[in-house]
Amino acid sequence: MQKEQIKTIIIGVLGVGILVLAYFAFSGMPNTLSADVAAKKAIDYINAKVLTGGSKASIDGKVVLESGLYKFNIKVAADSFPSYVSKDGKLLFPQVMNIEDVVINNVTTTVQKTIGEFSISNDEVCLENGKPIVYFFGADSCPHCIWEHPIVQKVVGQFGETISFHDNMNNNGKDVDIFTKYSPQGSIPVLVIGCKYYRLGTAEPETSDGVLVAEKNFTSLICQLTNNLPSGVCASSQEEAQP
């Protein structure tokens, strides 16, 4: 059974189920479950109520918090696709629509996303001496910045002279035009990769496993702007990065 067929079956059957679950969700204050428990509850429901044949669903990879919901991959046979479940485990969203609008240079735009929840801009690649520029903005007062900053430093250090790195950790007043363009509300951390990919905040779980995922995601995006140079660095990034 192909992935799109699986998704269609799950979405169709759960359409009615979600309405029933919504009643219970709003009939009382929800209890917050752990990420793994909520995701397992969703998987158990799918296996019991939807996939009643030979195929069985399982959790593929880590369960992470995203936009107030738990995000996880549902795997059926060889296919895997992202889904979301509410923190109380009562609402399952097999498919979501990204309706995030951002304002860049006073123009409201619906943004597309890529790996690591990076937004894709319509801007030209920003260069310095012919090299793509990577910008990082953060501060020691921000725990998410403290977590992400050394990861960015490690990744960009592997690219050597193929890129230019503007490390704006605690450097107030530098690259203000870039900061205000990609973070109009002043949020940190902000990582801007060649002005083509940008992200406010972190997306990977802030754990040792999350560090490895972040390194792979950052490396993959930078390699797309350097024509996969250095080859020794970018060869390993050909492995699938994490959504």
C-alpha positions in Angstrom: 0.0 0.0 0.0 1.5 3.4 -1.0 1.9 6.3 1.3 -0.7 8.5 -0.3 -3.3 5.7 -0.1 -2.4 5.1 3.6 -2.8 8.8 4.4 -6.1 9.0 2.5 -7.5 6.0 4.4 -6.4 7.4 7.8 -7.6 10.9 7.1 -11.0 9.7 5.9 -11.7 7.3 8.7 -10.4 9.7 11.4 -12.6 12.5 10.1 -15.5 11.2 12.1 -13.4 10.0 14.9 -11.8 13.4 15.5 -15.3 15.0 15.8 -16.1 12.5 18.6 -12.8 13.0 20.3 -13.2 16.8 20.0 -16.4 16.6 22.2 -14.4 14.9 25.0 -11.5 17.3 24.6 -13.7 20.3 25.2 -15.9 18.7 27.8 -13.3 19.2 30.4 -9.8 20.5 31.1 -7.3 18.3 29.2 -4.6 16.4 31.0 -1.2 16.9 29.4 0.5 13.6 28.6 4.2 13.1 27.8 5.1 13.3 24.1 5.7 9.5 23.9 2.5 8.6 25.7 0.4 10.8 23.6 1.9 9.6 20.3 1.5 5.9 21.4 -2.1 6.6 22.2 -2.6 7.9 18.7 -0.8 4.9 17.2 -2.9 2.5 19.3 -6.1 4.2 18.0 -5.0 3.9 14.4 -4.1 0.2 14.7 -7.4 -0.6 16.6 -9.8 1.5 14.6 -8.3 2.2 11.2 -5.7 -0.3 10.1 -7.7 -3.4 11.0 -6.0 -5.5 8.3 -2.5 -6.9 8.1 -0.7 -3.5 8.2 0.2 -1.9 11.5 1.4 1.6 12.3 4.3 2.5 14.5 6.2 5.6 15.6 9.1 6.4 13.3 11.8 8.4 15.1 11.5 11.0 17.8 8.3 12.7 19.1 8.9 16.5 19.3 6.9 19.5 20.4 5.9 21.8 17.6 3.4 24.7 17.6 1.8 23.5 20.8 1.3 19.9 19.4 3.3 16.8 19.5 4.7 16.0 16.1 5.7 12.4 15.1 6.1 10.2 12.1 3.6 7.4 11.4 5.2 4.5 9.8 3.2 1.8 7.9 5.2 -0.8 6.1 8.0 1.1 4.3 6.1 4.4 4.2 6.4 7.2 6.8 4.7 10.6 7.1 4.4 13.3 9.7 1.3 13.7 11.9 0.4 15.6 15.0 -1.5 14.8 18.3 -2.8 17.1 21.0 -1.0 17.1 24.3 -3.9 15.3 26.0 -3.8 12.6 23.3 -7.4 13.2 22.3 -7.0 14.9 19.0 -5.1 13.4 16.1 -4.1 15.4 13.0 -3.0 13.1 10.2 -2.4 16.1 8.0 -2.0 19.8 8.6 -1.9 22.9 6.5 0.8 25.5 7.2 -1.0 28.9 7.3 1.9 30.9 8.7 2.3 34.3 7.1 5.3 36.4 7.7 6.0 40.1 7.0 9.2 40.8 5.2 9.9 44.4 4.0 6.3 45.3 4.7 5.0 42.5 2.4 3.0 39.6 3.9 4.0 36.3 2.4 3.0 32.7 3.0 6.2 30.9 3.6 7.3 27.4 2.5 9.2 25.2 4.9 12.0 22.8 4.4 14.0 20.5 6.7 14.5 21.6 10.3 11.4 23.8 10.0 13.5 26.4 8.1 11.5 28.9 6.0 12.4 29.3 2.4 12.8 32.9 1.2 12.5 34.3 -2.3 15.7 36.3 -1.8 18.8 36.0 -3.8 21.7 34.3 -2.1 23.6 36.8 0.0 27.3 36.7 -0.6 30.5 38.2 0.9 33.5 37.9 -1.4 31.6 35.4 -3.5 30.8 33.2 -0.5 27.3 32.5 1.0 26.9 34.2 4.3 25.6 32.4 7.4 24.2 34.7 10.1 23.5 33.7 13.7 21.8 36.1 16.2 21.5 35.2 19.9 22.3 36.2 23.5 23.6 34.5 26.7 20.3 35.4 28.3 18.5 33.1 25.9 18.7 29.3 26.8 17.7 28.2 23.3 20.5 30.4 21.9 23.0 28.8 24.3 22.0 25.4 23.1 22.0 26.2 19.3 25.1 28.5 19.1 27.8 25.9 19.6 26.1 23.6 17.1 26.1 26.4 14.5 29.8 27.2 15.3 30.8 23.5 14.8 28.9 23.1 11.5 30.1 26.4 9.9 33.7 25.6 11.1 33.6 22.5 8.8 33.1 24.6 5.7 36.2 26.7 6.2 36.7 29.3 3.4 33.7 28.2 1.4 31.3 30.4 3.4 31.4 33.6 5.5 30.1 33.4 9.0 28.7 36.4 10.9 28.5 35.2 14.5 26.3 37.8 16.3 26.1 36.1 19.7 25.9 39.0 22.1 27.0 41.4 19.3 24.3 44.0 19.5 24.1 46.4 16.7 25.7 44.3 14.0 23.9 43.2 10.8 20.8 45.0 12.1 19.3 45.0 8.6 19.4 41.2 8.3 18.1 40.7 11.9 15.1 43.0 11.5 14.3 41.6 8.0 14.1 38.0 9.1 13.0 38.5 12.7 10.7 41.6 12.6 9.5 40.9 16.1 13.0 40.7 17.5 12.9 37.0 18.4 16.1 35.0 19.1 17.8 32.8 18.2 17.7 33.5 14.5 19.7 31.5 12.0 19.9 32.8 8.4 21.6 30.6 5.9 22.6 32.5 2.8 19.4 34.6 3.0 17.6 31.6 1.4 16.8 29.7 4.5 16.0 31.2 7.9 14.5 30.1 11.2 13.4 31.8 14.4 13.9 29.6 17.5 14.9 26.0 17.5 13.0 23.0 16.1 15.1 20.0 17.0 14.7 18.5 20.5 17.3 20.1 22.8 18.9 16.8 23.7 22.1 15.0 22.6 20.1 13.3 19.9 18.7 16.7 18.8 22.3 18.0 18.5 23.0 15.4 15.8 19.8 16.1 13.9 20.5 19.9 14.0 24.1 19.4 12.7 22.8 17.3 9.8 20.0 19.8 9.0 22.3 22.8 9.1 25.0 21.0 7.0 22.5 19.9 4.4 21.1 23.5 3.9 24.6 25.1 3.7 25.7 22.4 1.2 22.8 23.4 -1.1 24.4 26.9 -1.4 28.0 25.8 -1.8 27.4 23.4 -4.6 28.2 20.5 -2.2 31.6 21.9 -1.3 33.7 20.8 0.6 32.9 17.4 -0.8 34.1 15.7 2.3 31.6 17.6 4.4 28.7 17.5 2.0 29.0 13.8 1.1 27.7 12.8 4.5 24.8 15.3 4.2 23.4 13.3 1.3 21.8 11.1 4.0 18.2 12.3 4.6 18.0 15.2 7.1 15.2 15.4 9.6 11.9 17.2 8.9 
